Amino acid sequence: MPAVLALLGDDLRVDDNRALSAAAATGCDVALLYVAEESALPTGAPLWWLGAALDDLSAQFEKHGAKLFAMKGSRHECVRGALRSLGAKTLFMNAGVDPARDSLFAEALRGEGHEVHVFSQSLHDENLLDREGRGYRVFSAFHKASLKLDMRKPCGVTPAFSSVRHIPGAIPALGFAAHLEKGWTTRLSRYWEPTAAGLEALLSLLPEKARWYHEERDIPFRDGTTRLSPYLRFGQIDAARLASILSELPESPGREALLRQLHWREFARHSLLHHPSMTGEPLDPAFAAMRWRSDEAGLEAWKEGRTGFPIVDAGMRQLWKTGWMHNRVRMICASFLVKDLLVDWRKGAAWFMETLVDADEASNALNWQWVAGSGPDAAPYFRVFNPRLQGEKFDPDGYYVRKFVPELAFLPGEWIHDPLRASDEVLAEAGLTPGTCPKPIVDHAAARLRALDAMRNARLEAGRGAAG
């Protein structure tokens, strides 16, 4: 009996893996392959996570008597070559962050005579459509419709199977990605364990996290979020399993808030499916006329956490140091780049894709466009976060700022979010002087007006173009 091929991607897990379970159920030998596709391979922090997760998955498969292999190159060419060399005709795979792209890939292989089985990893197997048969553009409507559907159940433990021990042209996945990205390993390994054991440790905390999530999710100095996002990003946990775990917890506002966040993640994938250009083009056509500023100095100051706005600088330094940033602070930092500096949101999105361990195309693009005001479910374009007020509201005593902006560590909470308002005596007692105290790189009030004018003008220009 010929072997079948199971292609791993954004589903780096043994159990709750629909494609792998289906491949095992055939009774055939199963060849396990991961393809690092050059056009889709992450860089920076997420690539570090990918390498560690592949190593862990390889070790898990070895315990099951199976072997995971890896190849680098075109996914189509690698898979076609593996099928040919194995004499196999059948492929099993789970859809990733971009189901439309996976569908085209599957259709190309079917056109060459292969049997391809693609399984959804979404919370619902149905593709939600509005009354006009189109994708939803507003999250509230999407969420309401999705709640009427039964959530997909996790498929459980993968049946035992016999593994192919050699795939011509492939190499063992263990250690495969280590040579691709080394620069992030030293510091990120202090904060993360991208393994099944690391995942289970976080899941053990989930009941308590869910209990208070609605109250603590916006407070950056507290450990109030689940930190499960990178495990979801790389499929080390199935979204359906996480939803199932949450559904079994006692009903509470925190649990519902967490489930809503899972549906927001689903909405990001839904949006990418129906708007495949959203990673690089504004979903609101009016923003195509937006005149962004060229401010490389401001962009670099933002990346390095040198804006002079403590909550922004703390967030950007947390990102660089740990490969992660608190969700509330992500919005503050994104708003500052897009609204205060008037820098194109795509430049910020590219930096987050490089530095966030949980970065994926759909969520990253949707969240940036939401902040910019150009997205399918955007905040009003005229909403501009005031970084000082945001800091005072969500980090009132400055614990978060002090942790990541150590030069302000001894400044009293009264002045922590606006050091320049402090007297010379207060600054001196905190080890600062007026000359060394970080100065804001932009006047927020003036920048806010500038941003509003630019966005209004873009909408007016787009309107004239449409009328013409």
VOMILUM-360636 format. One record per residue: residue in three letters; x, y, z of N, C-alpha, C in turn. Coordinates in pm, whole numbers, plus 50000, padded with zeros to 5 digits. Layout:
ALAXYZXYZXYZ ...
***
This chain:
MET500854988050000500005000050000500895012550000 PRO500675021849905501535033749899501335042850020 ALA502345050850047502255060250158501365072050121 VAL500955079350223500265092150203501135102850267 LEU500945115150222501765126250270500915135450357 ALA501425138450477500785148250565501675160550569 LEU501145171950523501925184350517501615192850639 LEU502635195950715502475204450834502745218950796 GLY502055227950863502245242250839501995250150966 ASP500875257250970500475264451091499675255251182 ASP500165243151200499465233051281500505223951347 LEU501455230051417502595222551470502225215351599 ARG501355205351585500895197351699500635183051652 VAL500695174051746500425159951716498935157051729 ASP498345160951842496925158151866496055169951822 ASP494755167651819493805177751770494225182951633 ASN494715173851551495215177351418494395169651316 ARG493455176451253492505169751164493185162851046 ALA494145169750985494815163850868495615151650907 LEU496325152451018497155141151062496285129351104 SER495185132151172494275121351211493695114451088 ALA493315122350988492745116450866493785108150792 ALA495045113150789496105105450723496355092350797 ALA496375092850929496605080651008495475070650990 ALA494255075750976493095066950964493075059150833 THR493875062950734493915055450608494555041750625 GLY495355040150731496075027550750497355026750670 CYS497645037050591498875037450511500025042950595 ASP501255040550548502395047550606502225062450580 VAL502575070550679502385085050668503745091850662 ALA503965099550557505165107750546504855121550600 LEU505655126250695505435139050761506405149350706 LEU505875160350652506735170150586506335184350627 TYR507355192550653507155206950671507945213850561 VAL507305223450493507985230950387508145245450431 ALA509385249650438509675263850466509665271150333 GLU508515276950303508335283450174508955297350177 GLU509865299950088510635312350092509755324750089 SER508665324450013507815336350001506955338550125 ALA506805328250208505935329450325506685327450456 LEU507975324950450508755322150571508895334850654 PRO508565334250782508745346250865510215349350887 THR510485360950940511845364850976511845369451121 GLY513025371551175513125377251308512535368551417 ALA511795374851509511275368051626510355356251592 PRO509405357551499508555345951469509325334351406 LEU510405337351336511205326451280511925319051392 TRP512385326451495512965319751611511945310251674 TRP510725314951690509685306551749509435294251662 LEU509365296351532509125285151440510185274451456 GLY511455278451462512535268751477512405260751605 ALA512135267551716511995260651844510775251451844 ALA509675256051783508465247951778508655235551692 LEU509375236951580509665225351495510535215251568 ASP511515220151641512355211051719511515203151820 ASP510625210251888509785203651988508835193651924 LEU508255197551809507345188451741508085176051691 SER509295177951641510105166551596510325156851711 ALA510645162151828510865153551945509595146251984 GLN508455153151973507185146552005506915135051909 PHE507145137251780506925126751682507855114951707 GLU509095117551742510045106751770509525097851882 LYS508895103951983508335095952093507205086952045 HIS506565090951935505495082851877506035073351768 GLY507355072751755507945064151653507835069751514 ALA507625082851503507465089251372508575099351350 LYS508785103251225509845112651192509315123851105 LEU509645136151146509235147951071510395152850986 PHE510115155550859511125160450765510785174650723 ALA511795181450669511605195250625512295197550492 MET511735206850416512325211250290512175226350283 LYS513015232850205512915247150184512785249850035 GLY511825258450001511615261749860510155264049832 SER509775263249707508385264749667507565253349726 ARG506465256649791505635246149850505135236549744 HIS504715241949632504195233549525505275223849476 GLU506455229149448507535220749394507985210449496 CYS508115214449622508565205149725507565193849746 VAL506295197249756505275187049780505145177949659 ARG505125183949540505035175649419506215166049410 GLY507415171149442508595162449438508515151449542 ALA508035154649664507915144549768506905133849730 LEU505775137949676504765128249633505325119049525 ARG506025125049429506585117049321507615106949373 SER508495111649459509555102749509509015091649597 LEU507905094249665507305084049751506345074949675 GLY506045078549552505045071049478503655073049536 ALA503455084449603502185087249672501305096149584 LYS500015094849604499065102949527498165111349617 THR498265109549749497305115949839498005125049939 LEU497485137049953498015146950046496935151050146 PHE497335152050272496455157250377497095169750436 MET496305180250455496835192650511495715200550578 ASN496105208950672495175218450733495385232150670 ALA494305239350652494405252950599495085262050700 GLY495895271450651496615280650738495915294050749 VAL496725304350769496165317650792495475323250668 ASP495845318250550495285323150424494625311450349 PRO493375308050383492715296450321492595297550170 ALA492445309550118492315311149972493585306449902 ARG494725310149959496005305949901496155290749910 ASP495735284950022495805270450036494875263549937 SER493735269649910492805263849814493385263549674 LEU494065274349635494705274649504495805264149494 PHE496565262649602497625252549607497025238649589 ALA495935235849660495305222749651494765220149512 GLU494145230249453493575228549319494675225849215 ALA495825232149231496935229749138497385215249145 LEU497465209849265497875195849280496805186349227 ARG495545189749252494475181249199494505181149047 GLY494845192648989494935193248843496045184348788 GLU496975180548873498065171648831497755157048866 GLY496515154648913496105140848938496235136149081 HIS496535145149172496675141249312495355142849386 GLU495205134849489494045135949578494465144449697 VAL493775155449719494165164949824492995167249919 HIS493275165550048492265167750150492715179450237 VAL491915190150239492255202250316491205204150426 PHE491675206050547490795207250662490895221350721 SER489755226550759489715239850818490245239650961 GLN490895250651000491305252351139490535263651206 SER489485268151140488685278951197487775273351306 LEU487135282351379486215277951485484945271851428 HIS484635274951304483425269751240483805264751101 ASP483265253351063483555248150930482835255950822 GLU481725262350856480985270150758481695283350729 ASN481655287450603482195300550566481085310850579 LEU481185319250680480135328950708480035339450597 LEU478795341750552478535351850450477335360250493 ASP477315372850449476185381450482475015378550387 ARG473965386550397472755383950318472995385450169 GLU474005393150133474335394849991475325384349942 GLY475655374850029476595364349991478045368849991 ARG478345379550065479705384650072480245383050213 GLY481545385150227482145384650358481725396350444 TYR481695394150573481305404950664482405415450672 ARG481995428050681482945439050694482965444750836 VAL482015440950918481915446151054481965434551151 PHE482825435651251483015424651344481745421351420 SER481015431351466479835428551548478835419751472 ALA478655422351342477755414051263478325400051243 PHE479625399351217480295386251203480155378251331 HIS480415384751443480365377951573478955372951602 LYS477965381351575476585377451599476195365251516 ALA476625365251389476315353951301477055341351345 SER478285342951388479085331251427478535324651554 LEU477945332651642477395326951766476185318051740 LYS475595319151622474455310651587474895296851539 LEU476185295351513476715282751464477355274851577 ASP477345261851563478055253451660479545254451633 MET480335256551738481765256851720482295242851694 ARG483305242251610483925229451577484525223051702 LYS484355210051715484935202751828486345198251794 PRO487275198751889488615193451862488545178551835 CYS489445173651750489345159651708490035149951803 GLY490755155151901491335146352003492645140051962 VAL492955128852025494245122252008494365116251869 THR495495118351805495745112651673495975097651685 PRO495335089651600495545075151605497005071551577 ALA497445060451632498795055751604498945052751455 PHE500125055551401500345053151259501805049451236 SER502045043451121503405039851081503985051250999 SER505175055651036505765067450974506815063650869 VAL506805071050759507865069850659509155075450720 ARG510225068050711511475071950778512445079050686 HIS512065080850559512955088050467512125094150355 ILE512345107050330511735113850216512875119350131 PRO513075114150011514165118949927514115134049908 GLY515245140549924515325154949907515015163050031 ALA514555156350136514225163350261515265160150367 ILE515295168350471516195166150583515365165450711 PRO515895159550818515155159250944514815173350990 ALA513595175151038513155188451080513845192951208 LEU514335183551286515005187151411516235195451381 GLY516265207651429517385216651405517335223751271 PHE516285221251192516205226651056516265241851054 ALA515465248351143515355262951137516425270051220 ALA517245262451292518215268851381519195277651305 HIS519555273451183520525281151105519895293151035 LEU518565293851038517895304650967517845317551048 GLU517765316251180517645328151264518285325551399 LYS519395332251425520125330251551520095342451642 GLY519865354051585520045366351660519065368451774 TRP517925361751769516895364051870516955353851983 THR517705343251966517635332052058517965335752201 THR519055343052221519545345552357518515352652441 ARG517955363452390517035371052475515625365252478 LEU515115359852368513745355052368513585342252450 SER514615334152454514525321652530514405324152680 ARG514685336552723514505339952864513035341852899 TYR512215344452797510825348152822509815337852772 TRP510265328952684509315319952620509835305652617 GLU508905296352621509205282152599508265277352490 PRO508685277852364507785274752251507565259752233 THR507185252952339507065238352340505675234452389 ALA505385221552373504115216352425504075217752577 ALA505215216152641505265217752787504995232152827 GLY505555241752752505305255752779503835259152760 LEU503235253452657501825255752631500965250452746 GLU501225238252788500405232352894500555239953025 ALA501735245553048501925253553170501025265853167 LEU500915272153051500045283853041498565279953048 LEU498225268552990496835263952995496395261053138 SER497345256653221496995253953361496585266553435 LEU497005278153384496665290953446495375296853390 LEU494845290553286493725296553213492475298653299 PRO492085289353386490865291853466490945304753546 GLU492095307453608492245319753686492335331953595 LYS493025330353480493125341453385491735345353333 ALA490935335153298489615337853243488715344553346 ARG488905341453471488055347053576488145362253582 TRP489365367753561489585381953577489965389053447 TYR489885381853335490385387253209489725400453171 HIS488435401553189487715413653147488165425853226 GLU488685423853348489115434953431490605438053415 GLU491405427853382492855429753385493515429753248 ARG492775427053143493365425853009493985438752961 ASP493515450353010494015463252964495065469353056 ILE495485462053157496435467453254497805461353227 PRO498705468653163499935462453113500915457853220 PHE500865463453340501825459353441501375446753516 ARG500165442053489499695429653549499765418353447 ASP499935406353496500005394653408498585389553385 GLY497775398053320496365395153308495945388853177 THR496855387453081496515381052953497005366652952 THR496555358852856496875344552855498255341552800 ARG498785350252714500065348252645500045335652557 LEU498875331752514498735319852429498845323252280 SER498895336152246498825340052105499905333752017 PRO501175332652058502135326251967501865311351947 TYR501335304652047500995290452031499835288751934 LEU498885298151938497805298051839498345301351701 ARG499245311051694499815315251566500435303551492 PHE501185295151562501875284051496501115270851509 GLY499885271651557499045259751561499495249351661 GLN500235253451763500605243751867499405240351954 ILE498395248851948497085245452003496035248851898 ASP495095239851881493995242151789493045252351851 ALA492595262051772491655271951823490395265351878 ALA489985254251815488795247251862489035241052000 ARG490255236452025490545230952158490505241952263 LEU491095253452230491085264452326489655268952353 ALA488855270052249487455273952268486715263752352 SER487025250952332486375240452409486755241352557 ILE488035243852584488495245252722487785257052789 LEU487705268252717487035279952773485565277352797 SER484915270252706483485267752719483175259052839 GLU484125251152883483915242453000484155249653132 LEU484705261853127484915269553249483605275853294 PRO483495279453421482275286153468482005298853387 GLU480755301153358480395313153281480765325553361 SER481405335053293481835347453359482105357853251 PRO482095370753289482435381153191483825379253132 GLY484775374453212486135372253163486185361353058 ARG485475350453084485455339552986484845344352855 GLU483765351852862483125356752740484045366452665 ALA484785374552739485715383752675486825376152601 LEU487285365252659488315357152593487755350352468 LEU486555345052477485945338952359485745349252249 ARG485415361452288485245372152189486575375052119 GLN487675374452195488985376552134489305365452033 LEU488915353252063489095342351966488295345051839 HIS487095350451854486305353651736486885365451659 TRP487535374751728488225385551657489345379851571 ARG490045369951624491095363151546490475356351423 GLU489305350351442488605344251329488215354851226 PHE487785366251276487375377051186488555381951102 ALA489745381951160490935385851084491155376350967 ARG491015363450991491185353650882490045354750781 HIS488855357150830487705359250742487945371450652 SER488485381950709488745394150632489805391850526 LEU490855384450561491905381650463491375372850350 LEU490505363450385489915354750283489155362750179 HIS488395372550225487535380250133488215392850081 HIS489325396750143490075408550098491565405050098 PRO492005396650005493385391750008494445402549996 SER494075414449954495055425249940495195433550067 MET494495429650175494425438450291495755439650366 THR496715430850340498005432150406498805443750350 GLY498425448750233499195459550174498385471150121 GLU497055469850120496205480450067495105483750167 PRO494775496650181493715500450275492365495050230 LEU491605490050325490295484650291489255495750272 ASP489485507150330488665518950302489315526150184 PRO488645526450068489265532449949489715546849969 ALA489075553850064489445567750088490905569150129 PHE491435558950196492795559850247493835557350139 ALA493405553550020494355552449910494935565949874 ALA494195576549906494645590249877495405596449994 MET495625588650099496275594050219497725597850189 ARG498105609650232499475614450210500275612850339 TRP500955601750347501755598850465503055607050462 ARG503595609450579504855616850590506035607450576 SER507095612350518508365605250518509165610150639 ASP509255601750741509895605850866510715594050918 GLU511845591650854512685580250893513225581851034 ALA513565594251073514065596451209512995593251312 GLY511765597551284510665594451375510375579551381 LEU510415572951265510185558551260511225551051342 GLU512485554851329513555548151405513405550851555 ALA513045563251591512835566351732511705557851789 TRP510655555951709509525547551751509975533151770 LYS510695527751673511165513951684512025511751808 GLU512845521551838513815519951947513285524552082 GLY512055529552087511505534152214512165546852262 ARG512305556652171512925569452205512015581052164 THR510725579452182509795589952138509635600952242 GLY510015598352367509775607952474508385606752536 PHE507595597352488506305594152550506475580852624 PRO506525581052756506945569252832506165556552803 ILE504835557252788504075544952764504405539152627 VAL504635547752528505035542952395506425536852400 ASP507345543552465508715538452473508775525352549 ALA507975524152655507945511652731507455500152643 GLY506395502652565505865492252478506845487852373 MET507505497552307508435494052201509675487052255 ARG510075490452376511225483552436510835469652484 GLN509615468252535509145454952570509135445952447 LEU508685451352335508635443852210510015438952170 TRP510985447952170512335444152127512985434352224 LYS512705436052350513345427752453512735413952462 THR511415413052448510725400352476510035394052356 GLY509945401252242509235395952127507725396452141 TRP507255404552233505825405252260505505418852318 MET504275423352304503845435852364502405434252410 HIS502115440252524500765439752578499785445652477 ASN498595439552466497665443352360497225457952368 ARG496905462952487496505476852500497625486052453 VAL498865482652488499995491052451500255490052301 ARG499955478652240500075477552094499225488252025 MET498015490052075497125500152015497665514152036 ILE498195516752154498755530052183499945532852093 CYS500845523152082502045525051999501695526251852 ALA500745518351806500335519151665499695532651636 SER498835537251725498195550151706499235561351702 PHE500255560451786501275570851788502005571651653 LEU502355560151598503075560151470502205565851359 VAL500955561151352500085564651240499495578651254 LYS499095582251375498395594951394499345606151437 ASP500185603651537501075614451583502205617251483 LEU502805606451429503895608451334503425608551190 LEU502205603951166501625603451031502505594950938 VAL503015584050992503805574450915502885563150868 ASP503055558950747502255548450685502145536150775 TRP500915531450798500695520150886501415507550839 ARG501685506650709502355494650657503775493350709 LYS504425504850740505765504250796505735498850940 GLY504725502951014504565497451148504205482751145 ALA503335478951051502945464851040504145456051006 ALA505025461050919506215453450882507125451451004 TRP507245461751089508085460451207507505450351306 PHE506205450551322505565440751411505715426551356 MET505635424951224505825411551166507235406451191 GLU508185415551206509585411851231509845408851378 THR509135415351468509515415351609508555408051702 LEU507335405351659506365398551745506435383451724 VAL506565375851830506575361251816505215356051771 ASP504145363851792502815359151754502325365451623 ALA503225371651547502805378851427502245369451320 ASP501065372551272500565365851151499925376251061 GLU499865373250933499465383050833498065388450858 ALA497115379850891495735384050902495505393151021 SER495885388551139495655396551260496465409551257 ASN497695408651211498545420451208497955431351117 ALA497555427350997496995437150904495675442750954 LEU494805434151005493515438951052493675448751168 ASN494555445451263494725454051379495335467551341 TRP496305467451252496905480151210495895488651133 GLN495115482351047494125490150973493005495051065 TRP492715487451169491725491951267492195504751333 VAL493455504951377493995516951441494085528451342 ALA494505525651220494665536251121493325542151078 GLY492255534451096490945539251054490565535050914 SER491375526250853491135522450713490605508250700 GLY490375501450811490045487350805488575484350780 PRO488265471350771486885467250745485995469350867 ASP486585469850984485825472051107486575482451188 ALA486815493751124487765503351179487185511651292 ALA488085515551382487755526351473487535538851389 PRO486735548351435486575560751358487945566651326 TYR488105571051202489415575951162489885587651248 PHE488935594651308489315606451388489665602851532 ARG489645589851568490085585951702491605586251708 VAL492145594251797493595595351814493905593451963 PHE494625582951995494985580552134495945591452184 ASN495655596952300496595605852366497515597352452 PRO498795595952418499665586552490499815589652638 ARG499815602452672499945605752814498705601352891 LEU497515604452838496285600652906496115585552911 GLN496525578752803496455564152803497355558252911 GLY498555563852923499465559153027498895561453166 GLU498335573253188497775576453320496585567553352 LYS495825563753252494645555453275495005540853302 PHE495925535253221496165520953228497445517253305 ASP498285526953332499495524553413499655536253510 PRO498655538553595498595550953673499785552953767 ASP500355542253819501495543553909502835541853839 GLY502785538853709504015538153630504805525353644 TYR504195514653695504945502153712505455496753579 TYR504605497153478504985491953346506095500453285 VAL505955513553293506975522453238508305520253308 ARG508295519453439509565517653513510265504653476 LYS509475494453446510065481453412510855482053282 PHE510335489353184510955489153052511655502153014 VAL511465512653092512185525153070512925528153200 PRO514025521253225514665522053357515185535853394 GLU515455544553296515935557853329514885566053404 LEU513635561553398512565568453471512155560953598 ALA512945551153636512555542053744512275549053876 PHE512965559953904512815566454035511945578954030 LEU511265580853919510385592453907509045589353975 PRO508525598054058507235595554123506125593654021 GLY505115585854060504015582953970503295595053917 GLU503295605753994502625618053953503195623653824 TRP504495620753799505175626853684505635616453581 ILE505385603853607505995593253526505585593953379 HIS504375598753350503905599053211504105612653145 ASP504645622153221504945635353164506115641353243 PRO507305635553228508435639653311508775654453302 LEU508525660553189508915674553173508085683953259 ARG506965679153312506185687453402506755687553544 ALA507655678253571508245677353706509225688853728 SER509355692753853510285703553887511715698453878 ASP512665707853874514075704053870514435695853993 GLU513835699154106514135691854230513655677354221 VAL512445675554168511915661954154512775653954057 LEU513155660053946514005653253848515335649453909 ALA515915658653986517215655954047517125644254143 GLU516065643654221515905632554316515725619254242 ALA515225619754120515045607554040516265604553954 GLY517345612353972518555610153894518495615753756 LEU517585625153732517415631253600517705646153610 THR518015652053496518155666553487517335671253369 PRO516965684053369516175688953254516855686253120 GLY518145686053118518855683852992518885669352948 THR518755660053043518825645753009517455639153006 CYS516435646053056515095640253058514585638752914 PRO514065627052879513595624952741512525635052701 LYS512705641352586511745651052536510895644752426 PRO509585647452425508725642152318509215646752181 ILE509205637552084509675640851950508615648151869 VAL507415649451926506335656351857505385662151961 ASP504755673151929503725678952015502405671851984 HIS501875664552081500715656052052499515664152005 ALA499235675352070498055683252032498145687951887 ALA499315692951849499495697551711499475685951614 ALA500095674751654500135662951567498735657351545 ARG497915657851648496535653051634495785661051529 LEU495905674351534495225682751435495755680151296 ARG497075678251285497685675451155497135662351097 ALA497015652251183496515639351137495055640451092 LEU494255647351170492845648751134492685656151002 ASP493485666550981493435673750854493815664650738 ALA494885657050755495355648150648494305637650613 MET493655632350715492655621850691491395627650629 ARG490985639350674489825645750610490125648750464 ASN491305654150438491675657450300491695645050212 ALA492195633850268492235621350191490815616950154 ARG489905617950248488535613950223487865623350122 LEU488165636250134487595645550038488135643049898 GLU489435640449888490055637749759489495624949697 ALA489305614849783488735602249734487295604449685 GLY486565612849758485195615849719485115623049586 ARG486035632549566486055639649436486415630149325 GLY487345620849353487715611249250486565602249212 ALA485795597949314484655589249287483565596749209 ALA483385609749244482375617549173482765620149030 GLY484095621249007484545623948871484465611648785 
***
